[in-house]
Amino acid sequence: MVDVSSNKLKMCKITNTSLSFRLNIKSAPHPPPPPPPPPTAAASTTNIASKRHELLLFEALREGLEEEMDRDPRVCVMGEDVGHYGGSYKVTKGFATKFGDLRVLDTPIAENSFTGMAIGAAMTGLRPIVEGMNMGFLLLAFNQISNNCGMLHYTSGGQFKIPIVIRGPGGVGRQLGAEHSQRLESYFQSIPGIQMVACSTPYNAKGLMKAAIRSDNPVILFEHVLLYNLKERIPDEEYVLNLEEAEMVRPGEHVTILTYSRMRYHVMQAAKTLVNKGYDPEVIDIRSLKPFDLHTIGNSVKKTHRVVIVEECMRTGGIGASLTASINENFHDYLDAPIVCLSSQDVPTPYAGTLEEWTVVQPAQIVAAVEQLCR
Amino acid sequence: MACSATAKILQPLSIRSAEKSQSCSKMLSPSSFLGSTPLPKKLFSVNKTISPLARRSATIVAVSSDVVKEKKLKSTQNLLITKEEGLVLYEDMYLGRAFEDMCAQMYYRGKMFGFVHLYNGQEAVSTGFIKLLKKEDCVVSTYRDHVHALSKGVPARQVMSELFGKTTGCCRGQGGSMHMFSKEHNVLGGFAFIGEGIPVATGAAFTSKYKREVFKEDCDEVTLAFFGDGTCNNGQFFECLNMATLWKLPIVFVVENNLWAIGMSHLRSTSDPQIWKKGPAFGMPGVHVDGMDVLKVREVAKEAVSRARRGEGPTLVECETYRFRGHSLADPDELRDPAEKAHYATRDPITALKKYVIENKLASEAELKAIEKKIDEEVEEAVEFADKSPVPERSQLLENVFADPKGFGIGPDGKYRCEDPKFTQGTAQV
């Protein structure tokens, strides 16, 4: 297990700009103070004057979780090592002392059963959050997530609601091996009755966590192993984001680049290169993996007429595949060229560092794809 | 052989032991479970090619049921039930039987479709347990759930409507035979995959404990999880036994061991067919009871439910029962030995209770007949109601997918999909 609890930032070798990250994409490794962003840029920087505090992404998740647990005594956490250990990624550190062993429940290693238990608790009035130590472990809970979590509200004729949040880190990490590097969003996306969101910055991590907890729908919140140590200044004031909305990261004119989670940073790195080459990419972090925010995406497509999707899922049946289909269906007339979908290779993630690097989309590939598309 | 080994499987929690016994093997919890079986019966083996090993009876001894036998022989002052209770039990079991028989008729007339699993023969378990519950207590079942819903109080007309797929069904026609839910009566389903409901029941019990310890409410709600012998080989069963004991959850795991999982005999699929023994392996009492005798089931249930209410934790109750019909209405039921079926037919729980009630002068034949007539009318009325009820409109299609329909997302026009007028018509693109 990669130790992310310490501040060993070299583990986050995504880009140099990912650390001490400001959501202004023009920042370079040791940048001069960035110019103020345009008003339509990433939501977190719109209100610079408000008081802010700096924290890491996992701390932002913790803050959101703590605020919601303080606010509503029905909110509880269940998972492996969430209690006394404080969470394997320290998202629930200190909670067991504050909230007690029942509200932060250390479960035995029985994903299917404790997810089902959370569903039963949700049906009878609680608002549980299930933590998968690694998203991949939730494959063992697929039975409960598909049959009960997603479908039970419908099969019961609307009698029981399942206000559950299922969260955990997934995605390709740093040489974690195939089984710890899975992208479950592609497997879960077909389940009717659930919502899926992916966080990518401390700001949206906290906002989405709070929104997911407050939602009466079952929500799966995808975090990424490599993003837990991202640093950002977020508002002191309480805020909740919208689960169904996408985030405009960088407005542009030439091409729409749709992405989410860790790939956002590869895209932003590629965007720097593209800007230097004279292109003007519009970058949208879709955030809501199910359902897609077709309004934000559609407006972008109508403006740029070219789409590149950059994702970490496999090419087959991934989020990108669904998004491609969705855009083709809804905005076909606005497209000047076929949609380009850059995904990971359909390969179990290898252990070797070089091989692992080649399975995921790298900034150079994104640059090449955009250049090709905009010719 | 295994006696000493098994003697070490202690049930660590102390139970009130009114019936103290001298034998070392009676240290197990069943000692205070009135009505529980003495020597586990030799399970009725159908297939004669099963090896003798499969038929070995355990050397474990539960307490004697002489208590129950004695009570039966004594005067009416020591009867297990009062007249009112007897009539309630009889009515409930008869309702279960009449309803299921009507389901079969309706199925063959083409009024309901899909997989329908009938409960004939097992009524004693449902009635014996559920009639002890309060309205706030929860019941979780499997696909064989019609009678559990009825016993818990869901009106017969709602269950029948649900089977017919009408909007007046308890789940608006969206669940069907295998998914009976009722928020009002705390029936938490109705699950198609076996074992799937057990964690949900564990969760409901967790909420009860949470209410008591976090909300500091005076909550003693209990959850009952019903499932079959086949489920007892499933991982979710064992995982939940572990968690329930770990956190002392107020739950009773009720195994309806009818010896058959479709065509798979319990003896052929289970290395140790005595399911009640699996309770003590996880630290909870394991009790075996004759599931064809509603009074014995009720006695065991009383103790198990009280244990849970007192906060002493879960119990595993294995009810040896039998289904008179096939696994489902699609099952030709050719595999089971007619002799076995005939044997259990003589132990029909309804006939047994009727005999008990009449012999002990709790009620007259005429009173029982009046109940039967009333129930027959109720079931007929349920069918009429279901027949007359409307089928779901198209507008119902997209409702209830999400508790918060914003979950369908934002459409290209910037409005939420659920705000689209076509959404309520059921024709919106989602």
HADDOCK unambig.tbl for C-alpha pairs under 7 A between the chains (distance, minus, plus):
assign (segid A and resid 110 and name CA) (segid B and resid 239 and name CA) 6.34 0.50 0.50
assign (segid A and resid 113 and name CA) (segid B and resid 199 and name CA) 5.14 0.50 0.50
assign (segid A and resid 113 and name CA) (segid B and resid 236 and name CA) 5.78 0.50 0.50
assign (segid A and resid 113 and name CA) (segid B and resid 239 and name CA) 6.34 0.50 0.50
assign (segid A and resid 113 and name CA) (segid B and resid 240 and name CA) 6.51 0.50 0.50
assign (segid A and resid 114 and name CA) (segid B and resid 199 and name CA) 6.84 0.50 0.50
assign (segid A and resid 116 and name CA) (segid B and resid 199 and name CA) 4.71 0.50 0.50
assign (segid A and resid 116 and name CA) (segid B and resid 200 and name CA) 5.16 0.50 0.50
assign (segid A and resid 117 and name CA) (segid B and resid 199 and name CA) 4.67 0.50 0.50
assign (segid A and resid 117 and name CA) (segid B and resid 200 and name CA) 4.97 0.50 0.50
assign (segid A and resid 117 and name CA) (segid B and resid 202 and name CA) 5.55 0.50 0.50
assign (segid A and resid 117 and name CA) (segid B and resid 203 and name CA) 3.84 0.50 0.50
assign (segid A and resid 118 and name CA) (segid B and resid 203 and name CA) 5.75 0.50 0.50
assign (segid A and resid 119 and name CA) (segid B and resid 200 and name CA) 6.10 0.50 0.50
assign (segid A and resid 119 and name CA) (segid B and resid 203 and name CA) 6.68 0.50 0.50
assign (segid A and resid 120 and name CA) (segid B and resid 199 and name CA) 6.99 0.50 0.50
assign (segid A and resid 120 and name CA) (segid B and resid 200 and name CA) 3.92 0.50 0.50
assign (segid A and resid 120 and name CA) (segid B and resid 201 and name CA) 6.09 0.50 0.50
assign (segid A and resid 120 and name CA) (segid B and resid 202 and name CA) 6.92 0.50 0.50
assign (segid A and resid 120 and name CA) (segid B and resid 203 and name CA) 4.11 0.50 0.50
assign (segid A and resid 120 and name CA) (segid B and resid 204 and name CA) 5.01 0.50 0.50
assign (segid A and resid 121 and name CA) (segid B and resid 203 and name CA) 4.35 0.50 0.50
assign (segid A and resid 121 and name CA) (segid B and resid 204 and name CA) 5.03 0.50 0.50
assign (segid A and resid 121 and name CA) (segid B and resid 206 and name CA) 6.46 0.50 0.50
assign (segid A and resid 121 and name CA) (segid B and resid 207 and name CA) 5.35 0.50 0.50
assign (segid A and resid 124 and name CA) (segid B and resid 204 and name CA) 5.88 0.50 0.50
assign (segid A and resid 124 and name CA) (segid B and resid 207 and name CA) 6.56 0.50 0.50
assign (segid A and resid 126 and name CA) (segid B and resid 207 and name CA) 6.75 0.50 0.50
assign (segid A and resid 153 and name CA) (segid B and resid 400 and name CA) 6.22 0.50 0.50
assign (segid A and resid 153 and name CA) (segid B and resid 401 and name CA) 6.43 0.50 0.50
assign (segid A and resid 153 and name CA) (segid B and resid 402 and name CA) 6.89 0.50 0.50
assign (segid A and resid 154 and name CA) (segid B and resid 174 and name CA) 6.84 0.50 0.50
assign (segid A and resid 154 and name CA) (segid B and resid 400 and name CA) 4.99 0.50 0.50
assign (segid A and resid 154 and name CA) (segid B and resid 401 and name CA) 5.06 0.50 0.50
assign (segid A and resid 155 and name CA) (segid B and resid 171 and name CA) 6.58 0.50 0.50
assign (segid A and resid 155 and name CA) (segid B and resid 174 and name CA) 5.21 0.50 0.50
assign (segid A and resid 155 and name CA) (segid B and resid 175 and name CA) 4.37 0.50 0.50
assign (segid A and resid 155 and name CA) (segid B and resid 179 and name CA) 6.65 0.50 0.50
assign (segid A and resid 156 and name CA) (segid B and resid 171 and name CA) 4.82 0.50 0.50
assign (segid A and resid 156 and name CA) (segid B and resid 174 and name CA) 6.96 0.50 0.50
assign (segid A and resid 156 and name CA) (segid B and resid 175 and name CA) 5.99 0.50 0.50
assign (segid A and resid 156 and name CA) (segid B and resid 181 and name CA) 5.41 0.50 0.50
assign (segid A and resid 157 and name CA) (segid B and resid 171 and name CA) 4.09 0.50 0.50
assign (segid A and resid 157 and name CA) (segid B and resid 172 and name CA) 5.19 0.50 0.50
assign (segid A and resid 157 and name CA) (segid B and resid 174 and name CA) 5.85 0.50 0.50
assign (segid A and resid 157 and name CA) (segid B and resid 400 and name CA) 6.36 0.50 0.50
assign (segid A and resid 158 and name CA) (segid B and resid 400 and name CA) 4.89 0.50 0.50
assign (segid A and resid 159 and name CA) (segid B and resid 183 and name CA) 5.84 0.50 0.50
assign (segid A and resid 160 and name CA) (segid B and resid 183 and name CA) 6.82 0.50 0.50
assign (segid A and resid 161 and name CA) (segid B and resid 403 and name CA) 5.98 0.50 0.50
assign (segid A and resid 193 and name CA) (segid B and resid 401 and name CA) 5.30 0.50 0.50
assign (segid A and resid 193 and name CA) (segid B and resid 402 and name CA) 5.59 0.50 0.50
assign (segid A and resid 195 and name CA) (segid B and resid 407 and name CA) 6.30 0.50 0.50
assign (segid A and resid 216 and name CA) (segid B and resid 403 and name CA) 5.85 0.50 0.50
assign (segid A and resid 216 and name CA) (segid B and resid 404 and name CA) 5.96 0.50 0.50
assign (segid A and resid 217 and name CA) (segid B and resid 402 and name CA) 6.02 0.50 0.50
assign (segid A and resid 217 and name CA) (segid B and resid 403 and name CA) 5.63 0.50 0.50
assign (segid A and resid 217 and name CA) (segid B and resid 404 and name CA) 5.99 0.50 0.50
assign (segid A and resid 244 and name CA) (segid B and resid 409 and name CA) 5.57 0.50 0.50
assign (segid A and resid 244 and name CA) (segid B and resid 410 and name CA) 6.72 0.50 0.50
assign (segid A and resid 291 and name CA) (segid B and resid 407 and name CA) 6.91 0.50 0.50
assign (segid A and resid 291 and name CA) (segid B and resid 408 and name CA) 5.99 0.50 0.50
assign (segid A and resid 291 and name CA) (segid B and resid 409 and name CA) 5.08 0.50 0.50
assign (segid A and resid 292 and name CA) (segid B and resid 409 and name CA) 6.54 0.50 0.50
assign (segid A and resid 293 and name CA) (segid B and resid 409 and name CA) 6.40 0.50 0.50
assign (segid A and resid 293 and name CA) (segid B and resid 410 and name CA) 5.28 0.50 0.50
assign (segid A and resid 293 and name CA) (segid B and resid 411 and name CA) 6.89 0.50 0.50
assign (segid A and resid 294 and name CA) (segid B and resid 410 and name CA) 6.05 0.50 0.50
assign (segid A and resid 294 and name CA) (segid B and resid 411 and name CA) 5.31 0.50 0.50
assign (segid A and resid 294 and name CA) (segid B and resid 412 and name CA) 4.77 0.50 0.50
assign (segid A and resid 295 and name CA) (segid B and resid 410 and name CA) 6.28 0.50 0.50
assign (segid A and resid 295 and name CA) (segid B and resid 411 and name CA) 5.75 0.50 0.50
assign (segid A and resid 295 and name CA) (segid B and resid 412 and name CA) 4.24 0.50 0.50
assign (segid A and resid 295 and name CA) (segid B and resid 413 and name CA) 5.96 0.50 0.50
assign (segid A and resid 295 and name CA) (segid B and resid 414 and name CA) 4.88 0.50 0.50
assign (segid A and resid 298 and name CA) (segid B and resid 412 and name CA) 5.93 0.50 0.50
